[in-house]
Amino acid sequence: MTVHKYVIVGGGQAAASACEGIRQIDSSGSILVITDEEYLPHQRPPLSKSYLAGKAGLDKVMVHDESYYAENNIEVMTGVSATRISRRGRKVALDSGSTVEYEELLLATGGRAWRLPLSGAELPGVFTLRTIENSDAIRAAAEEAEEAVVIGGSFIGCEVAATLTQLGVHVTMCFLEEYPLQAVAPPELGGHIREIFEDEGIRVIPTMRPERIVGDERIEAVHLENGEVVACDMAVMGVGVRLNTQLARDADLDLTDFSAIAVDEMLRTSDPHIWAAGDIAAWPDPHYERRLRVEHWDVARAQGEQAGRNMAGASEPYTVVPYFFSDIFDLSFEVWGDLVDWDQTVTRGSLEEESVSYWYFRDEILVGVLALGRPDDERDPMEQLVARGLKYDDVAEALQDTDQSLDDLM
Ligand SMILES: Cc1cc2nc3c(=O)[nH]c(=O)nc-3n(C[C@H](O)[C@H](O)[C@H](O)COP(=O)(O)OP(=O)(O)OC[C@H]3O[C@@H](n4cnc5c(N)ncnc54)[C@H](O)[C@@H]3O)c2cc1C
């Protein structure tokens, strides 16, 4: 049996960043990364954007190339799944039949795409998108397709609809919400995105559920709940993820609702030698004073790095304000904070000029900001103002006044 000081289970952004975090503190302790994917640890944002469009290669998807792991004395096992954790013996069993021993273990197992359990959902030509193979398969299908249906109006659905359109496929989008990105965008912005989609030739069908998918050998049409039949050559479902936390459940680690792994402010689980980071980790956030769990790239990056540092003895709490970005056609969004629950927004700038930020308040407290085309020097203050949880009455007027610098509000 091999013994490693650090074992990391996962092949996404959190796993890659954890290697960096460990090496910032411990230059020599042995590190083993176990991933069930066939690739080195990689990031996923390009899989719905530049990589799917064929504009970026795999080198833009990998977080580090092979030389990084060799130079930093990190062993990566690809195509191997961790099947069981034995906490008492600090061992991880692998599907290859072998077992590895750890001093500190990081779970960074992320999520897998959810497939709606519709009749016909398994037909060839019906895709979900999480992996490099999924992105390759969607691009290959798009080369042959004329008509695609995208199911889902959140980020993955919107990004895939935009990229397929750029690849020359006519897209029909259907989703449950009233407008695209409804979970994070105020109605004015949602309406603007819908207009952009329609100008680009996408047919947008809001508040609509797909009922079944039909086809003989492969997909031929999606039947909607209003009886309409949308003929198509392919469909992509962007309808959310299920977390890969069965390992943690079987090991009796504390979980939260939605099967996330509960960690403390150091990103440590209920076992002192097991840590968790990225999509699967629910951490006690100091700004919102409640547990957050976020499925975004930057959270996986920052938590992976912090967990790595703490596994190596740093003992630093995780206090980063959640951040994410998305690119849809020419629109680039950035978001700081937690936009899950808000009841009021304040607008700074102009949506017509595509230079706008929306400031989100819950119970009169600032909880987040979404920015689109705002000047670069507003980025830092945005993050810091959100971290401070300012009161509506104290800042609403000043935020709307673009002549007033955000620095003044600090
Ligand atoms: C197509 C796409 C586009 C995205 N775009 C954006 C974006 O623009 N902006 C943004 O902020 N976020 C984006 N995201 C979200 C972001 O990619 C995720 O939040 C991020 O991937 C989470 O990283 P992670 O390391 O926690 O998990 P993951 O990336 O899911 O990695 C988990 C890894 O663990 C492996 N694994 C699981 N179980 C086991 C096991 N038992 N044994 C071995 N290995 C295992 C998995 O195969 C995988 O390699 C996007 C996601 C997708 C899918």
The ligand as an ORCA input file, in Angstrom:
! r2SCAN-3c Opt
* xyz 0 1
  C     -19.892     23.726    -19.084
  C     -19.656     24.506    -17.813
  C     -19.390     25.871    -17.878
  C     -19.167     26.597    -16.724
  N     -18.936     27.942    -16.804
  C     -18.709     28.647    -15.696
  C     -18.452     30.046    -15.769
  O     -18.450     30.656    -16.849
  N     -18.183     30.709    -14.618
  C     -18.179     30.086    -13.417
  O     -17.931     30.747    -12.413
  N     -18.433     28.763    -13.310
  C     -18.698     28.028    -14.416
  N     -18.963     26.686    -14.322
  C     -18.994     26.042    -12.988
  C     -17.603     25.561    -12.592
  O     -17.001     24.910    -13.663
  C     -17.717     24.628    -11.395
  O     -18.168     25.366    -10.303
  C     -16.368     23.979    -11.085
  O     -16.073     23.067    -12.107
  C     -16.356     23.259     -9.761
  O     -15.092     22.687     -9.593
  P     -14.858     21.436     -8.625
  O     -13.404     21.150     -8.686
  O     -15.520     21.670     -7.331
  O     -15.672     20.229     -9.288
  P     -15.610     19.573    -10.730
  O     -15.115     20.510    -11.755
  O     -16.962     18.944    -10.944
  O     -14.543     18.406    -10.567
  C     -14.809     17.253     -9.798
  C     -13.887     16.166    -10.263
  O     -13.922     15.051     -9.389
  C     -14.000     13.850    -10.154
  N     -14.585     12.809     -9.288
  C     -15.820     12.772     -8.764
  N     -15.968     11.682     -7.978
  C     -14.784     11.025     -8.019
  C     -14.307      9.818     -7.412
  N     -15.064      9.079     -6.589
  N     -13.036      9.415     -7.674
  C     -12.238     10.143     -8.491
  N     -12.643     11.307     -9.081
  C     -13.888     11.726     -8.842
  C     -14.881     14.276    -11.313
  O     -14.831     13.383    -12.394
  C     -14.229     15.617    -11.634
  O     -13.043     15.437    -12.348
  C     -19.208     25.938    -15.473
  C     -19.494     24.558    -15.400
  C     -19.707     23.841    -16.563
  C     -20.016     22.370    -16.488
*
